[in-house]
Amino acid sequence: MRYSEFNTQPMSFTYTPPSFAMESPDSSNEDVYDKQRYPESSNKIMCHQEVLDFFNKKRTTIISWRKNRGFPEPISKSPLRWLREAVMNWVEHEGGFKAGN
């Protein structure tokens, strides 16, 4: 029996992008980052250099924060990319300067 005789049903696939990749209806089209300076970034994704510049820190500090202070893990290891929302939530809730640190 040939495959074309065996499978008479048409194949169909559906794809739903992850929620962080979808634009929310209430979001404005205004950019929240510098397109000229960070062309690899978007309103949802921060590139590695943007993260370094945002905190005015070096790569080793970000690594230390990931290990010791709960800084969000990148969504991509090569090249490094972070969800902008995760980084901003970390800044607001966990990333501030703490007494004794």
C-alpha positions in Angstrom: 0.0 0.0 0.0 1.3 3.4 -0.9 1.2 6.3 1.5 -1.1 8.3 -0.7 -3.6 5.5 -0.6 -3.3 5.1 3.2 -3.7 8.7 4.3 -6.7 10.2 2.6 -7.3 12.9 5.3 -5.7 16.3 4.6 -3.1 17.3 7.3 -3.6 20.5 9.2 -1.5 22.2 11.8 -2.3 25.0 14.1 0.2 27.2 15.9 -0.4 29.5 18.8 2.5 31.8 19.6 3.6 32.1 23.3 1.9 34.8 25.2 5.0 37.0 25.5 5.3 37.1 21.8 1.8 38.3 21.2 0.9 42.0 21.2 -1.6 42.9 23.8 -4.6 44.9 22.5 -4.1 47.8 25.0 -0.3 48.2 24.3 0.7 51.3 22.5 2.9 51.2 19.4 5.4 53.5 21.1 8.8 52.0 21.6 10.2 51.7 25.1 13.8 51.3 24.0 16.3 53.1 21.8 16.0 51.5 18.4 19.3 53.1 17.2 21.3 51.9 20.1 19.7 48.5 20.6 18.5 47.2 17.3 18.3 43.7 18.6 15.8 44.7 21.3 12.1 45.1 21.1 9.3 46.3 23.4 9.1 42.7 24.8 12.8 41.6 24.6 15.9 43.2 26.0 19.3 42.4 24.4 22.3 41.8 26.6 23.9 45.2 26.0 20.7 47.0 26.9 20.5 45.1 30.2 24.2 46.0 30.9 23.5 49.6 30.1 20.3 49.8 32.0 22.0 48.8 35.2 25.3 50.3 34.4 27.0 47.0 35.4 29.3 44.5 33.8 28.5 41.0 32.6 29.9 39.4 35.8 27.5 41.4 38.0 24.5 40.1 36.0 25.8 36.6 36.4 26.2 37.1 40.1 22.7 38.5 40.4 21.3 35.5 38.5 23.0 33.2 41.0 22.4 35.1 44.2 19.7 37.7 43.9 17.0 36.0 41.7 17.7 38.0 38.5 15.6 36.5 35.7 17.2 33.8 33.5 17.6 34.8 29.9 15.1 33.4 27.4 17.9 32.9 24.9 21.5 31.9 25.8 23.1 32.7 22.5 22.6 35.6 22.0 21.5 36.6 25.5 18.0 38.0 25.6 15.6 38.7 28.5 11.9 39.3 28.7 11.6 43.1 29.4 8.6 42.5 31.7 10.6 40.0 33.8 13.6 42.4 34.2 11.3 45.3 35.1 9.4 43.1 37.7 12.7 42.1 39.2 13.7 45.8 39.5 10.4 46.7 41.1 10.1 43.8 43.5 13.4 42.3 44.2 16.3 44.2 42.6 16.4 47.2 44.8 19.3 47.9 47.1 18.9 45.9 50.3 20.3 46.7 53.7 23.5 44.8 54.4 24.3 44.0 50.7 
